[in-house]
Amino acid sequence: MFFVLSKVLNFLISPFNWLLVLLLICFLRKDQQKKRRWIIFTTCWFLFFSNPYIIYKLMLKWQAPQKTFVAGEQYPTGILLAGFVGFEFKSKQGFYGAASDRFIQAVRLYKTGRIKKILITGGSGSIKRQEYKEADFVKEQLQEMGIPVTDILSENQSRNTYENAIYSKKLLDSLQIKGPYLLITSAMHMKRSQQVFTKAGLETVAYPCNYNVINNPQDFPGVIIPSTSSFYNWDIYLKEVVGLLVYKLTGKA
């Protein structure tokens, strides 16, 4: 049920989906005066949400700042949030996605001694395909990277950020591993994640990665020329903003 509601919500908050609805309204309108008004409104909608500079600034402000370590800084466990692996059901093969920098950074943090253990949290995002657990796949991958199985913790039941926090706490409490823990997830996802983990009773230090935008000077064409990628970035941004709001309203953050 939660999975279905999440998909519906993601559809409803997408500016591109609403652009399609507005275009359809423009097409169906018979009254010419009202039709012109809808065309003007739709054009303004397109120009606003396709502008790369507006969403660039919003995402830049929302992203968590890069983590800087001091000499000797170390954490007992790095909590790695899943969400970067997809599965091909026919071949039963896992594929790394756009957010796989989370995996890269977790391995690097372990290899450089910043974290002693890696906890991978994440099950299946599919209702029907529960046999494909992301944490299980990542655990095997970590072992292939030379990380001892004794230093890999995993839980494969969680389906969202809230459950990531709840199941991670149960596992860490059962093993009596004290915090603070290094929380490893995408920079856009960090604000929501850290508040959820704090609410669940886990003290974490943010280690954001997989940055969607970087604070570089913007050239003039990149400020005014509409971009289709802006709609994609709006989906990412609004998913986090609305997701955090929903979690706050339901007492999960």
N, C-alpha and C positions, 0 to 999 in steps of 0.2 A: 504493500500500500504506500509506504513512504517513498519507494522508488518511483512509482507512478506519479505521485504528487510532485516529486522533485522534477520529473521530466516536464510536467504540465507547467510548473512555475517557471522553469528555464525557457519554455516556449513563450510564455506570456510577457516576460521581461525583456525579450529580445527586440531591440529597435528595428532590426531588419525584417522580422516577422510582421511588425506593425506597419512597416513601409509597404509590404505586399498587400496588407489589408487596405491601406489608404489608396494604393493604386487601383485596387479592385473597386473601391467606392467611387473613385474618380471615373472609372470606366462605366459604372452602372448608373451614375447620376444622369437624369434626363433634363432636369431644369438647368439651363445654361448658366444662370447667375450663381446658383449653388455649386454647380460643377466647377466654375472658375475659382470660387472660394476654396473648394477642396483641393484643387490643383495648386493654388498658392500655398496652402497649408502643407501639402505633401512635399512641395519643392523645398520649403523651409525646413521641414523634417529631415529631408535627404541631406541638405547642405550642412545642417547642424551635426547630425550623427555620422556623416562621412568625413567631417573635418578631422584630420589627424592630430592637429595641435591641441584641440580641446581634450580629447581622450588621453593624449600623451601626458598632459599636465595632471589630469585626475589620477591616472595610474601611477605616475611618479610620486604623487603625494601619498597614495594609499600603500605603496610597497614599503616593506620593512627595510631599514637601512642595513648595509652590509656589516657583518660581524667582524670585529677586530679582536684578536687574542692578545693577551699579555703573556710574558714569559712564564712558563710553567703551568698555564691554565689548562685544566684537564677535567673531564666529566666521567662519571662511572658508566653512563649509558647515553648513546645518541638514539633518539626516537625518530625513526625514518617513516614518514607517512607515505603509504602507497598511493597509486593513482598515476603511475607512469608506465604501466605495462598493459598491453592488449593481447588477446588470445585469438588465434585462428582455430576454430573448433574442429575443422576437418583434420588438420595435421597435429593438433594439440600443441602447437608451438607458441611460445610467448614472444612478443615484439616490444621493444622499448619505444616509448612515445616521446612527445615534445618535452615532458617534464622529467626526463631521465637524468637531468643534472642532479636531482635529489640523490639518486643512486651513486653517481660519480663522486659527489661531495661526501657522502657517508663513508665510502671506501677510503677516500683521501684523508678524512678526519681520523679514521681508525689507523691507517698506515703511518700517519704523522704523530700518533700518540695523543691526540686531543680527546678521544673517547676510548674507553676500555672495552665496551661492548656495543653492539648494534641491535636495537629492537625494531624489527620491521612489523608494521601494523597495517592490515588490510586484507579483506577477503575477496569476495566476488561482487562486482557491480551488476551482475546479470541475475534476473529473477529465475530463469530456467536453467542456466548453466552454473550451478553451484559447485560443480566438480573442479572448476578452474579457480584456484585460490592464488591471488597475487603474492601473498606472503610466502607461500610454499615455493613458488618459482624463484623469488628473489633470494630466499634462503639458499637454494641450490647455487644460484649465481654467485653469491658471496663466498661460498665454499670454493667455487672454481677460481675465485680471485685470491685464494690462499688464506682466507680468514678461518680460523679454527671453529668448529661447530660449537665449542664451549663458549665462544664469545658472540654467538648469534642467538638472539631471543626472537620469537615470532608469535604472533596471534593472527589467525586467519578467519575470524568470524565477523569483524567489523565491516560495515557497509557505507559508513559516512564518518565525518570528522568527530561527531559526538561519540559514536561507538568506538572510534580510534582511541579516544581519551579514556573511556570507561574500561575497555578491555586492557589497555596498556597499564592502567592503574592496578587492576586486579592481578596482572602478571607480575608487575614490579613489587607489589606488596607481598605476594606469595613467596617471592624470592628474597624479600627483605633487602632490596637494593634501594638505598636512600638517594634523594635528589640533592641538588638540582640536576636536571637532565638537559641535554642539548637537543632542542627540537629542530628537526631538519625537514623543511618543506619549501614550497615555492614562495617567493617574496610576496606575491599578490595574496596568497592563501595564509600567510603567517599571522596577520592581525586576528582573523577569525579563529584560527587554530589555537593560538596561544591563549586567547580568552576562554575557549572551551576547555582546554587542558587545565588552566588555572581553576576554573569553576569545578572541575572534576577532582581537584585536590592535588594536582601535580605541579610542582615548582619547576619551571622550565626557563632556559635561556635560548633566545631565538637565534637560529642559524639559517637565515633565508638564502635561497639560491634560485636558479631558473628565473632570472629577471626578465620580465616582458619588455620593459623599456629601460634605457640607460640615460643618465643625465648628461647628454651631450648637446652642444648648440644646434638649434634647428635652422636649416636653410629656408629661404623664402618660399620656394615651391612646396616644401614639405609642410608649410604652415597653412597654405590656402587651397592647394589642389586636393579635391576629394579623393578619398582612398577607400577601396572596398575592404581593406584590412581593418579599417576603423570600426566597422560594424562587428567584426570578430572580437576586437579589443573591448568594445562596449559590452559584449556578452560576458567576457571574463570579469570585467569590472563590476557590472551589475549583479552578477552571480555572487560575488563576495560581499558586496554591500547589502543586498537583500538577504543573503544567507546569514550574515552576522545579525541583522535586525530580527530575523525570524528566531534565531537561537536566543537572542536577548529576551524577546517576548515570551518564549516558552521556558525561560529559566535555565537554558543550557550554556549560556555564556555571560 
